[in-house]
């Protein structure tokens, strides 16, 4: 069972930075996190002392979800935060916050997010969702948008009219599915693996398939105001995260984060599908998210639309920060040893 309590998430950090030597504008930054596998590099950066090398101390703030993280950024409660891309892009379009994407976080792969049902359910294929209640983590998120994209490839013209999307936290999906409150639900990792392992739940289809194969899922953002006032701080964050992304190539280190920081069951952690932690921000990949949002009328379409060009009126390129300059201080080489075992 995965716990999402603040105590379990925050744990005890080995990342205690010394007082700033003046190379960063803000030595202690507050970072909004979610209890999802996307955030693993942040914990690796803390454990490896990568923020310390940049003169930074990270204080974690648990957000309820991507939209909540965006609210915390806009209000100044946190300096940097993780969210699924739709929450960032919707906030930008609605002018709810002037945001910049600081670093990429996670990219989908087959097996990361699935529409799942109870064993014995009459729902066995995508079109069976027509007229049914389907649990999702939020409307206008990757969960319902990617699922709708798959449905459209099966000839369902307007999934929003024929499917009843029901919002609920990932932690509540299993209970609601078993109680019959929903007919199906979109489970992301690690919740899908946990549910399928011994809870009588089976997958119907993968939402990251066809048009949404390897779609960008989440990123780390900050307000434009914070970035402008703290360029060295943000660059330090970017460098630390880039080093940690390199560490994700060692699955043992990632699993250690799962079990110690996300309170994942030690039996479940080795089974979880781990996708890609991208090393750089690529406009083309993130534009796919904006175009998916436009396809299902979450944000405006470009008028006039030119086939082969972006569908969304929003061009994501100006939102993406460039890679930071090299560190001006010596850094501690990344250790080849994992931070822990299974």
Buried (B, 14 or more C-beta within 10 A) or exposed (E): EBEBEEEBBBBEBEBEBEEBEEBBBBBBBBBBBBBBBBBBBBBBBBBBBBBBBBBBBBEBBBBEBBBBBBBBBBEEBBBBBBBBBBBBBBBBBEEBBBBBBBBBBBBBBEBBBBBBBBEEBEBEEBEBBBEBBBBBBBBBBBBBBBBBBBBBEBEBEEBBEBBEBBBBBBBBBBEBBBEEBBBBBBBBBBBBBBBBEEBEBBBBBBBBBBBBEBBBBBBBBBBBBBBEEBBBBBBBBBBBBBBBBBBBEBBEBBBBBBBBBBBBBEEBBEEBBBBBBBBEBBBEBBBBBBBBBBBBEBBEBBEEEEEEEBBBBBEBEEBBBEEBEEBEEEBEEBEEEBBEEE
